[in-house]
Amino acid sequence: MWFGSKKPAVNLFLSVFEPDLQNLFNGVNFSVPNEDQKVKVRGLIACGTCDLPAKAIFLNLQQYNGKNGCPHCEIETIKIDNKYQTYPYIENIVLRTTDSTNAYAKDAVRLQKPVCGVKGPSYLKIIAYDFMNGTNIDSMHCVYQGVTKKLMCVWFDPDNVSHNASLFHAVNFIDYEIKKITPPSFANRLPRTVLDFKYWKASELRTFLIVYSLPVLKNYMNVNFFEHHKMLVYAISLLNCSSISSEMIEKAKILLREYVNQFRNLYGQKFSTCNIHLLLHLSNDVEKFGPLWALNCFPFENFNGLLKKYVFGSNRPQLQISSSITECVNMQEMKSNYIKKDSDVYFFCNRIEKLGTHRRRLQKLNENMFIVGKSVKNMKLEKFIEKCFDDHGINFDHKKLHTYQKLIKHNVYYETDSVSEKKKSNSSCITYLVQDKVKFGIIKSFVKMCNCQCYFQCYECNEQCKNYAIVVPKEVEKTYYCPLTNEYIPHFYSCIYDKNEPNNKEDEYVLVELSDILDVCYLICIDKNQLIVKRINKYEAEV
């Protein structure tokens, strides 16, 4: 941990890690279960990421607003109005390599001035393998806090009200639409006014870009700007999926290249910043290192937030953090060796570790599924439950049926629509399987059908019980067509309503086994139309 009023001295900061990294490169012997001999494991630094200012410092390059400010290529910037350093669109970009950067560094030392943006040698060449190709773009700072926030500045900042892309005139209507959205429980933050975009967290900007922006802006944005924005949403969604194919990467590369090419004509060269330019390099980084969620700064920023909680005053905060972390690391050893279990001191230690006694009441169904709260034995079932079992030809004894409202499956929380109606979140819209086809629906109830002989409500006979979700199916069609790729953006769906059935046949229900439930979706209502948005991956919260 570096503490001070200035940025760290890079060579001094990195030199501390060199001995350990060298030992790891030479190999460390590990004992493996059921193996007589130890196994030697070797490792090296393959890649790393950070924001643009830190990247320039560690690579010893000019900052992003310099003449050759891009850390990935040798493009020269254009200065506009003697004030804005902007990036032109160029088809064939000369990429930086470790060899060329080392050569420029030698020239920079000899000439005592930067050469092609390189100010001198970087200490990373000692501790990292191929440090230039191994430095990837951080999507948190580039795509979300960079590109998305810049777009929102043009759309919603009153200073840009004269811009052709400005939506400031419709900001009240957009706010009304976005505040109506009730996201699933995995979204930690509720939607808030777009006028506060300058204070939005990166996770809020990510959710707005990938999930909210197209449904909310469609009725208010100029067609040309909307078609342009669809390319960005589609490309980032492709690069942020759980798994990515080479075809998806190539598709995203085409979309982002065209997006950047059209950007200067639609928004003006003034707004063609380094982050807009870096979109051209984004697909290459994903091709080398994997999806955007795998290598970004979100986990590190979250850890910074945890570190702040260890500071309780202004006097020597670095020592406060150090001593607090030491206490937490040693807490388990202290509890097991020196503190009596169930004592007041033991419970106090649990509270410090945030392992207190407050827990959700869970009823275990199997290793991956739990009922949240309690299941209720209803002497008189609701009609739709009886009808659903009858329609599926399942005989049941109402005395052996228990209903419940909340479920956790594979750490994903589900609830019925009656629970969602009382909350500002909605985890009742799901995807599920029917004969290997993905379907959409709204959960009305969870039902536990017991086949045991227990007189009272049973909790332990799960192997003899069957659990179902009673779901209202939703017929959907794809929406948001992208002409450039001649296909629809795959995670957006619009609910289909039959003109003769305005309630979409809400009296029809399907019985879904819990094992067939796939995931929770966003359910967004815009102008009496319902949109369902699938989560593009399960590795990031709020996506």
Residue pairs with C-beta under 8 A, 6 or more apart in sequence:
1 318
1 321
1 322
2 8
2 13
3 317
3 318
7 54
7 57
10 57
10 58
10 60
10 122
10 123
11 123
14 58
14 123
14 124
14 126
14 127
15 123
17 127
18 126
18 127
21 44
21 45
21 127
24 42
24 43
24 44
25 42
25 43
25 44
26 42
27 40
27 41
27 42
28 40
28 41
28 42
29 38
29 39
29 40
29 41
30 38
30 39
30 40
30 41
31 38
32 38
32 39
44 128
44 129
45 127
45 128
45 129
45 134
46 129
46 134
47 134
47 135
47 136
47 288
47 289
47 295
48 128
48 134
48 135
48 136
49 135
49 136
49 137
49 138
49 295
49 296
49 297
50 58
50 138
50 297
51 138
51 141
51 297
52 63
52 64
52 71
52 141
52 142
52 274
52 275
53 63
53 64
55 61
55 71
55 135
56 62
56 63
56 64
56 69
56 71
58 122
58 123
58 124
59 71
59 101
59 122
59 124
59 131
59 132
59 135
60 105
60 118
60 119
60 120
60 121
60 122
61 68
61 69
61 71
61 117
61 118
61 119
62 68
62 69
62 114
62 117
62 118
62 119
63 69
64 70
64 71
64 274
65 77
65 85
65 274
66 77
66 85
66 114
66 117
67 76
67 77
67 117
68 74
68 75
68 76
68 77
68 114
68 116
68 117
69 77
69 85
69 117
69 274
70 87
70 117
70 274
70 277
70 278
71 96
71 135
72 95
72 96
72 137
72 278
72 281
73 93
73 94
73 95
73 96
73 281
74 93
74 94
74 95
74 96
74 116
74 117
75 87
75 88
75 90
75 93
75 94
75 277
77 85
77 86
77 87
77 88
78 85
78 86
78 87
78 88
78 269
79 85
79 86
80 86
80 269
80 270
81 270
84 270
86 269
86 270
86 271
86 272
86 273
87 272
87 273
87 274
87 276
87 277
88 264
88 269
88 272
89 260
89 261
89 263
89 264
89 272
93 280
96 132
97 132
97 133
98 125
98 130
98 131
98 132
98 133
101 118
101 122
101 132
102 121
102 125
104 115
104 116
104 117
104 118
105 115
105 118
105 119
105 120
105 121
105 122
106 121
107 115
108 114
108 115
108 118
108 119
108 120
109 120
109 121
122 131
124 131
124 135
125 131
128 134
133 288
136 285
136 288
136 289
136 295
137 278
137 281
137 282
137 285
138 295
138 296
138 297
139 236
139 239
139 240
139 282
139 292
139 293
139 296
140 202
140 206
140 296
140 297
140 298
140 301
141 202
141 275
141 297
142 275
142 278
142 279
142 282
143 206
143 209
143 236
143 275
143 279
143 282
143 292
144 202
144 203
144 205
144 206
144 209
145 202
145 205
146 273
146 274
146 275
146 278
147 232
147 275
147 276
147 279
148 205
148 206
148 208
148 209
149 197
149 198
149 200
149 205
150 271
150 273
150 275
150 276
151 229
152 194
152 197
152 205
152 208
153 160
153 197
154 160
154 163
154 165
154 166
154 267
154 271
155 165
155 166
155 167
155 168
155 194
155 217
156 167
156 168
156 171
156 194
156 195
156 197
157 168
158 168
160 166
160 168
161 168
161 169
163 267
163 268
164 222
164 225
164 266
165 221
165 222
165 225
165 266
165 267
167 174
167 217
167 220
167 221
170 220
171 194
171 195
173 219
173 220
174 194
174 216
174 217
174 220
175 193
175 194
175 195
177 215
177 216
177 526
178 191
178 192
178 193
178 194
178 212
178 216
179 191
179 192
179 193
180 525
181 191
181 212
181 216
181 522
181 524
182 420
182 423
182 424
182 425
182 426
182 523
183 190
183 191
183 207
183 211
183 425
183 426
183 522
183 542
184 413
184 425
184 426
184 427
184 429
184 520
184 521
184 522
185 413
185 415
185 425
185 427
185 520
186 412
186 413
186 427
186 520
186 535
186 541
186 542
187 207
187 425
187 541
187 542
188 203
188 541
188 542
189 201
189 203
189 204
189 207
189 542
190 424
190 425
191 208
191 212
192 200
192 204
197 205
200 208
202 298
202 301
203 298
203 541
203 542
204 542
206 540
206 542
206 543
207 542
207 543
209 232
209 233
209 236
210 233
210 236
210 237
210 240
210 536
210 543
211 522
211 524
211 533
211 543
212 524
213 229
213 233
214 226
214 229
214 230
214 233
214 480
214 489
214 492
215 492
215 524
215 526
215 531
215 533
216 526
217 226
217 229
218 226
218 526
219 526
219 527
221 229
224 266
225 266
227 483
228 259
228 262
228 263
228 266
230 480
230 482
230 489
231 255
231 256
231 258
231 259
231 482
231 484
232 255
232 256
232 259
232 279
233 489
234 252
234 255
234 482
234 485
234 489
235 251
235 252
235 255
235 256
235 259
235 279
235 282
235 283
236 252
236 292
237 489
237 490
237 491
237 536
238 244
238 248
238 249
238 251
238 252
238 255
239 248
239 249
239 252
239 282
239 283
239 286
239 291
239 292
240 291
240 292
240 293
240 536
240 537
240 540
240 543
241 248
241 291
241 536
241 537
242 291
242 536
242 537
242 538
242 539
243 291
244 286
244 290
244 291
246 287
249 283
249 286
249 287
250 283
251 485
252 282
252 283
252 286
253 283
253 284
254 484
254 485
255 482
255 484
255 485
256 279
256 280
256 282
256 283
257 280
258 484
259 279
260 272
260 276
260 277
260 279
260 280
263 271
263 272
263 276
264 272
282 292
285 295
286 292
289 295
291 537
293 537
293 539
293 540
293 543
294 539
298 540
307 321
310 320
310 321
310 324
310 325
311 317
311 320
311 321
312 320
313 320
328 352
328 353
331 349
331 352
331 353
334 349
335 346
335 349
339 345
339 346
339 349
340 346
347 356
347 357
350 356
350 357
360 372
360 373
361 372
361 373
361 374
362 370
362 371
362 372
362 408
363 370
363 371
363 374
363 375
363 459
364 370
364 462
365 371
365 462
365 467
365 514
366 462
368 409
368 410
369 407
369 408
369 409
369 410
369 467
369 514
370 407
370 408
371 404
371 406
371 407
371 446
371 448
372 404
372 405
372 406
372 407
372 408
372 413
373 404
373 405
373 406
374 404
375 402
375 403
375 404
375 448
375 457
376 402
376 403
376 404
377 399
377 401
377 402
377 457
378 398
378 401
378 402
378 403
379 398
379 399
380 398
381 398
381 401
381 403
382 445
384 444
384 445
384 470
384 507
384 509
385 401
385 403
385 445
385 447
385 470
386 398
387 509
388 470
388 509
388 510
388 511
389 396
389 511
391 509
392 511
394 449
394 511
396 449
400 449
400 450
400 451
401 447
401 448
401 449
401 450
402 447
402 448
402 450
402 457
403 445
403 446
403 447
403 448
404 446
404 448
405 415
405 416
405 418
405 419
405 445
405 446
406 413
406 414
406 415
406 416
406 419
406 446
407 413
407 414
407 415
407 446
407 469
407 514
408 414
409 514
409 517
412 519
412 520
412 538
413 427
413 520
414 427
414 428
414 430
414 443
414 469
414 517
414 520
415 427
415 428
415 443
416 428
416 443
416 444
416 445
416 446
417 426
417 428
417 442
417 443
417 444
418 444
419 428
420 426
420 427
420 428
426 523
427 520
428 442
428 443
428 523
429 440
429 441
429 442
429 443
429 474
429 520
429 521
429 522
429 523
429 532
430 440
430 441
430 442
430 443
430 469
430 471
430 517
430 518
430 519
430 520
430 521
431 438
431 439
431 440
431 517
431 518
431 519
431 521
431 534
432 438
432 439
432 440
432 441
432 469
432 471
432 512
432 516
432 517
432 518
433 439
433 516
433 518
434 510
434 512
434 516
438 518
439 473
439 474
440 473
440 474
440 476
440 493
440 495
440 521
440 532
441 471
441 472
441 473
441 474
441 510
441 512
442 471
442 472
442 474
442 523
443 469
443 470
443 471
444 470
444 471
444 472
444 509
445 469
445 470
446 467
446 468
446 469
446 470
446 514
447 467
447 468
447 469
447 470
448 465
448 466
448 467
449 465
449 466
449 467
449 468
450 458
450 461
450 464
450 465
451 464
451 465
451 466
452 458
452 461
452 464
452 465
454 461
458 465
466 513
467 513
467 514
468 511
468 512
468 513
468 514
469 511
469 512
469 513
469 514
469 517
470 509
470 510
470 511
470 512
471 509
471 510
471 511
471 512
472 506
472 508
472 509
472 510
473 508
473 509
473 510
474 495
474 504
474 530
474 532
475 495
475 496
475 504
476 493
476 494
476 495
476 496
476 532
477 493
477 494
477 496
478 488
478 489
478 490
478 492
478 493
478 494
479 488
479 489
479 492
479 493
479 494
479 531
480 488
480 489
480 492
481 487
481 488
482 488
482 489
490 534
491 533
491 534
491 535
491 536
492 531
492 532
492 533
492 534
493 531
493 532
493 533
493 534
494 529
494 530
494 531
494 532
495 504
495 529
495 530
495 531
495 532
496 504
497 504
498 504
498 505
519 534
519 535
519 538
520 535
521 532
521 533
521 534
521 535
522 531
522 532
522 533
522 535
523 530
523 531
523 532
524 530
524 531
524 532
524 533
525 531
535 543
536 543
537 543
